[in-house]
Amino acid sequence: MRNLWLLTRFLLKNGLGNNQKKNGKKKFGNRTSMYLILAVCFLPLAGMLFTLGKEMYHMFAPLGQGTAVVDLVCIAGACVFFLFGIATILSVFYMSTDVPLLLPFPLRPAEIVGAKWLVCLLNEYWLVIFFFLPILAGYGVSGQMGPSYWITMVLGCIGLPAVPLIYSAVLCMIIMRIFKNIRNKDMLSYLGFGMALVLAIGIQFVVRGMEGVQAESMINFLSGQQGLIDIFHAIFPNLVFLAKGVSHGSFIYILFYYGTTVLIFAVFLLIAQKLYLPAVLGMSEATAEKRKLTEAEVRREVRSTNPVKAYGRIEWKKLYRTPVYFMNCVLMTLIWPVFFLVIIAVSVLGSSGTAAFMNLFSQMTGRGELPLFTLLRGDGPVAVAVLIVGCVAAFISMMCLVSSTAISRQGDNFGFMKMIPMSYEDQIRGLLSCGIKIGILGSLPYILLINLGAVIFGLHPVTLIYSSAITVLFVMAVNYQQLYMDIAHPKLEWETEAAAVKQNYRAMFSMLIDLAIGGALIGLGVLGYRVLHLNIHSVTIVVMVILAIVTWVMRNLLFTSGARMLSELEG
């Protein structure tokens, strides 16, 4: 056990790639400030969940099932921590670069797994603080609970992620031990992304399906014979102790929960001792096969080209050859319409939306009261179209993480940027080319397609010009700003590729800046059209001119101050 605690301390200090050899106090201060900013950004969500907890108490308490709220929160927490834990376990247990460094040490597999599991557990507590603690707090306020409830609530939240995370770890170790074909980092990355995608779509179906459900029906579904609560108590046997301990403020039940959790953890270490080492020794970096190029292939591949184009091509190859970068920076930007189509389809199929739409269509075409091809004539539809285009362009530009992580993704290879005979301005142009192209590909075709369909229904054709200009300017301005922020505060020290993207909180801060800029411009347009009653075409042109000025300023700032900071940056 002594080795387990020592290794846990070591991983907490160094396992996330936060080496503080240089300017340790400054980096600690910057990181603390970033966490505080993110905490403030999550406060509105926590407030909404707090209100949800209060409303759930008022809905269930009159039926004598107030404690079902705690059961439901525990079940939801177990599911979330189990599903999110799979991706975390795969990343920390098998994909981290410290694995080959730890194996030669005189450490038992159970000690390595136990230490890594504790690190994963601590990383899950941000979900507890911002998602589950507010719901239970709202429940406690509405129920006017005593001090024992609040103490057991905190103790319960501390222990809630433990058992689901153990289940995730055991499942991952069994899969990695049995299926040899997925023992490489690329396959694990694609597997984790696919599971997250299925989970996101499944949540949409569940949420839409619960709309309109009465409280009595929900109680029967949760607490009836062989209800949801009984099913999950069978899957997580000690979860009943946690739910009763929190809902009744009983320290005895909490003690039972922690005692059974310790026993489950001990069994987990015994399983890890047998399963972890054979699987992790068979890990490989990728599935690509090495082969020798022929002379004709060398002549075809090696040719002179423009340096900026060549640099951009290299950056693009890094993006699509690294699964983590491709899925988080490229793929999500390009497939976003799928999520909207799923939401729309679920809404229509889950309600009387189809009948209502067909009824409206019949009224438009049959009675002649609202001709089909003149439906969107006038300034109002143009204003709505411009507003939607602005929101979509801002959203897609922010979600594209290519430029906001361009320098951070270099990592240990940042020295390459210092050594090659190429100016920093040209390197910036090469990096920008990828982000701008992907941002435009992920937004402009869909926007133009929707607007083109709207033009058929009478929308003014000039909206196509407005849409193109606003989208391109938004994408360029956001990429200039994001790359500048990444040059100013890069995350060059990381253990895994995922850390450069998913744990790069500076990229999220850059997204907040983009959100403020986009919100200000959209608000300015709404003010001019709705409050000052100006012509929509004049308002749109003014907003586009302001956006063009912002883009020009950000470009000059990037190629002057950004290039200078890049030259002074130490790898």
N, C-alpha and C positions, 0 to 999 in steps of 0.2 A: 504493500500500500504506500510505502514511503516513496518508491519510484513513481507511482501513479501521481501523487500530489506534486512532486518535483517536476515531472514532465508537463503536468497541467499548467503550472506556473510558467514554465518555459514557453509553452505554446501560446498562452495568453499574452506574453510579452512580445513574441516574435512570429507567431503562427499566421498572422494576417498581413505580414509584410510591412509592418510599421517600424522599421529600424530607425532609431533615433540617435545615430552616431553624430550627426551634424545638426547644429541648431535645434537641439532637443526641446528646449523650453519654448522656442518660437513655434515649432511644429505642434507641440502639445497645445499651445494657446490657440493656434489656428484650427486644430481639430476640435477642441472644445467649443470654440465659437460656432463651427459648422454644425456640431451636434445640437447646440442650443437653438440655432436657426431652424433646423429640421424639426426639433421638438415644438417650436412655436407654430410651424406650418401644420403639424399634425393635431394641434389643439382643437381646431374646428371639428375635425372628424371625431375626436374624443368627446367633444360636447354633444354631437349628434348621437353617439352611442350611449352617452349618459342619459339623454332624453329617451332613447329607445328602451333602456332598462326601466325607467320610471313608467313608461306606457305599458310595457309588458306586465309589470306588477299590477297596474290598475285593470288590465284585461283578464289576468288569471286569478287574482285574489278574490273577486266576487264569486267565483265558481269553486272556491275552496282549494285551489291548486296553485297557490302562490309559490310553493317550493319547486314547482315544475320549471320555473324560470331558471333556477340554479342548475337543475338537471340539464336543461336545454343548453345553457352556456357551457357546462362541462362537456357535453357531447360535441357541441360545435368546436370547442377548443381541442378535444381529442382528435377530431377529424382534421382540423387545420394543421395541428402540429405533426400528425402522422404524414399527411400529404406533403407539406412543406419540408418535413424532415427528410424525406427520401432524397430530394435534390441536395439538401445540405450534407447529408451523410455521404452521398456519392462524391461530392466535391471534396470534403475534408478527409474522408477515409482513404480514397483511392486516387484522386486527381491532384492533390496537393504535392508540391515539389519537395516537401520535407520528408515524404515517405521513404525514398531511397536513402536519406540521411539517417533516419531513425532505425532502420532495420539492422545495420551492423552493430548497434549499441547493445549492451547486455540487458535488454528489456524483453520481457515476455509479451507475446501478442496481446494478451488480456490487458496489460498495462498501457500499451500504445492505444488500444481501442478505448479503454476507459478514460484516458486523458483526452483523447479527441472527442469522445462523446460529451464530456463535461464542457469542453469549449463550445460544442454545438448547442448544448443546453443553455449556456449563458447567452449565446447569440439569439436564442428564441425569445428572450424576455422582452425585447422591444415589441413583439406582437402582444404579449401579455399586457404590457403597460398601456398601449394605445388602443387596443381592441377589446380585451375582455375585462380588464379592471374597471373601465368606465361603465360598462353594462351592469356589473355587480354593484358598483357604487350607486348608480341610479336606482337599482332595486332596493338597496339598503336605505336610501333616503326616503323613497316612497313608503316603504314599510316601517319607517321609524325604528330601525333595528338598534339593539343595544351594543355596548362595547365588545361583547364576546363575538358578535357577528363580524365586526370590522377586523378584529384580530384574526379570526379563523379565515376570513376572506383573503387577507394578505398571505397567510400561510398556505391556503389552498391555491392561490395564484402562483406561488413559488413552486409548488409541487405538481401543478397541472401538466406542464410539458414533458415530465420525466418519462412516464410509461409509454405514451405514444411515440416518443423519440426512440425508446428502446425497441419498440415494434418495428419502426422504420429501419433501424440499424440491423436487426436480425433479418428482416426481409432482404435488405440490400446484400448482406453477407451470403445468404443462401443463393440468391440470384448470381452473384459474382463467383460463387464456388461451383455452381452447376453449369452455367452457360459460359463456355470458354470464348465464344465468338464475340462477346461484348466486353471483353477485358481490354479495352483501349479507350483512351480519353475522348476521341471523336464520337464513338458510338454512345458512350455514357452521356455526352452533351446532347446529342440528338434525342436520346431516350428521355432525358429530363425535360427538354423543351416540349416534346410531344405530350408528356404527361401533364405539363402545365397548361398546354393548349386545350387538351381534353377537359381538364378541370375547370378552366375559365368558361368554356362553352356549356359544360354541365351545370355550373352555378347559375348561368342565365336561364336555363330550362327550369331549374328548381325554383328560383326566385319568381319567375313569371307564373309558374304553376301554383304557387302559394297565394297569388293575388285573389282576393275575394273570399278566402277561406274563413269561416266563422270560428269564434273562440272555442265553442263546444266541440266542433269537428276536430280542431287542432288538439284539444285535450284528449279526445278519444284516440287520435292518431299517436299521441305521445305516450299516454299512460294506460291505454286499454290493454286487454289481454294480448300478449305478444306484440305490444306496441314498440315504438322506436326506442324508448328509454330502456325497456327490458332487453331488447336486442343488443344495444350498446353496452349494457351492464354485463351481458354474457361475453362480449368481445373484450371489454376492459373490466375484469371482475372487481378490482378495488376502486373503481370509479364511484361506486355507490357510497363508499365511506367518505370520499371527498365531497360529494353532493350533500349528503346528510350532515357532515361536519360543518359545512358553510351555511346551509339553510337553517339549521337548528343552533348554530353557534356552539357546537359540541367539540371540545378539545379531545375527547376520547376517540371519536370517529377520525379526527385529523391524525391522531397518533397511530390508529390502525392503518390509515392510508400510507403514512410514511413508513411504517414497519413493513407492510406488504411491498412497498416500492423498493425498499432495501433488499428484500428477498428476491424480487424480480431482477434487480440490478446484479445481484450475485450470480443468479442463473445466467444472465446475459453475458457476464465475464467468462463463465465456463464455456458457453457456446462460442464466444469470440476466440478463446484460446485454441479451439479446434478448426474454426472456419476461416479466420482472417488471413493468416499467413499464406496458405496455399493459393488463395485468390490474388492477393496483392503481389506475390512473386511472379505471377503470370501476366501482369499488366504490361501493356505496350503503349507507345505514344500515339500512334495513328495506324490506320489501315492501309495507307498507301504503300505500294511495292516499289522498291528501288530497281532501276534498270539503266543500262548504259545506252546513251543516245548514239544514234548512227551519225555518220558525217553529214548526210543530207539534212537530218533534223537539226544538227548544230548550225549549219549554214542558214536554215530557215528561221531558227529562233534568234540567232545572234545577228543583229543588224542595227545600223545607225538610225537613231530617231531623235525627236525633240526631247531635251532633258526633262522639261516639265511633264510632257506626256509619259515619258518612261517612269518618272517618279510616281505619277498618279497611277500608272499601271501596276507598279510594285505594291503600292498601298492597297489597291483593289484586290490583288492576289492575296495579300495578308488577310483581308476581310473575309473573302469567301473560302479560303483554305483553313481558317481557324473557326471551328463550329461556334464557339462562344461569341466571337465577334460577329459572325454572319447572322446568327439568330437574334442577337440583341440589338445590333446596329443596323442591319440591312433588312432582314426578313420581316420583322415586325412593322417596319415602315412601309413595306410593299404590300402586305396582306391585310392591312387594317380594314379595308372594305368588307372582308369576310365576317368580322365581328359585328359590324353594323347590319349586314344582311341577316345574320343569325338572330340578332335582337329583333329586327323587324319581322322576320318569319315567325319567331316564337310568339311575338305579340299578336300577329294576325291569326295564327293557328290556335292560340290559346284563348281566343275571345271570339266575339262576333264581328271581328274586323273585316273578314272577307265579305260577309253579307252587306255590311255598311258601305264598303267600297263599291261593290257592284250596284247597290242602290243609288249611290251618288253618281256613278258613271252613267246609269240609265237615265237619271234626271238630266244630266248634261247633254246627252246625245239624243234622247228620245223626245223630250218636251220642247227643246229649243229655247228654254229660258236662259240657259247659260251655254252658249256655243263652245264646243270643245277647243277649237283652235284660237279662241280669243280669251280664254280663261285667265291668262297671266298678263294681259295688257295693262299698261299704266305704270306709274312711278312706284307704287307700293310693292309689287312683285320684284322690281329691280332692286329696291332697297333691301328686301328680304334676301334676295340672291347674293348681293354684295356682302351682307352681314354674314351669311352662311359661309361664303367663300373665305372671308377674312378669318372666321373662327377655325375652319378646317385647315387653312394654310398655316395659321399660327400653331395649331395643335400638332400637325404632322411635322412641321419644322422643329418644334421642341422635342418631339419624341425620337427624332433621328439623332442618334448618339455618335455619328461618325466623326464630326468635327469636334464635339465636346470631349472626346477621348482620344483625339488623334495623337497628341504628344504622350499622354499617359500610356497608351498602348505600346509605345516604343520600349518601355521598361529598361532592361539592361542593354538593349540595342540602341539606346539613345546616342551613344558615342558614334554610331554610324552617321548620324546627321552632322556631327562635328568634323568627320574625317573626309567625307566625299567632296570633290572639287565642284561645289554647287552653292550658289548664294542662298542665304536664308529666305530671301524673298521668293526665289523660284521654288524652294522646298515648300513654302507656305502655299504657293499657287498649286503645287501638285497635291498637297493634302486637301485643299479646298475643293479641287475638282471632283473628288470622290463624294464629299458631303453634299455639295450642291447638286450633282447629277442624281444621287439617290433621293434627295429631298424632292426634286422636281418630278422624278419618276413615280414617287409615292403619292403625289398630290395632284399635279397638273392634269394627267390623262383622265382621272376620275372626275375632277371638277369640270373639265371641258365636256366630258360625256354627259354629265347630268345637266349642265347648262344648255347643251345642244338639244337634249330632249325637251327642256323647258321652253326653248325658242319655238319648237313645233307647236307648243300650247299658247303661243302668243307673247312670250317674253322678248323684250327688246334685244335685237342682235348685238348691240354694243356691249351687252353684259359679258359676252365672250371675250372682248378686249379687256374689259375691267378685270375679269377673272384671271386672265393670263398675266396681266401686269402685276396685280396684287400678289398672286401666288409666287411668281419669280422674285419679286422684290422682298417678300417675306422670307423666302428660303435663303436668299443671299444675305440679307441682314442678320438672320439668326445664325447662319454658319460663320459669318465674320465675327460675331460676338462670342459664339461658343469656342471657336478656335483661339481667340484672344484670351479668354478666361482660362483655357487649358494651358496655354503658354505661360500665363502668369502664375498659375497654381497647379502644376502637373503632379500626378501620382505615379512616380517612376519606380517606386519600390513596392512590389507585390509578389506573392507566392504563386498565384494561378492567374490565367488569363481572365477568369471570371471576376477576380478582384479589381482589375483595371476598369471594368465596366459596371458591374453590379454594386461594388463597394466604393465606387468613386462618387462620393457625396458632393464633390465640387461640380460634377455634371448636373446634379439635381439643382444646385444653387444657380447654375447658369440657366436652367430651365425656368426658374422663378423670375429671373431678370427678363427673359424672353416673354414670359406671361404678362409681366407688368407693361412691357412695351406694346405688346399686342392688345392688351386690355385698354391701354390709354388711347391707342389709335382707333379701336373699335368704338370706345366711348365717345371720342371726338366726333366720329361720323354719326352716331346716334343723336348726340347733342345738336349737331347742325341740322339734321333732317327732322327729328321729332320735336325738338324744343324751339329752335330758331326758324323752323319751317322753310329751310332753303331747298332749292332744287336738288334732287338726288344726284343728278349728273355733276353739278358743281361741287357738291359735298364729296363725291367719290374722287373727282380729279384733285381736289385739295388734299384729301387723305393720301392719295397716291404720290403727290408731290412731296408731302412731309415724309412719307415712307422712303421715297427715293433719297431725300436729304439724309435721313437716318442711316440708310445703307451706305451712302457715300462717306459719311463721317466714320462709321465703323470700319470701312475698308481702309481709309487713310490711317486710322488708329492702328489697325492690324499690321499694315505694311511698314509703319514707322516705329512706333513704340513696341509692337509685337516682335518685329524682327530684331530689335535691339535687345529685348529681354531674352529672346531665344539664343542670341550670341553669348549672353552673360550666364545662361543657365548651365549648371554643372550636372553632369550625368551621375 
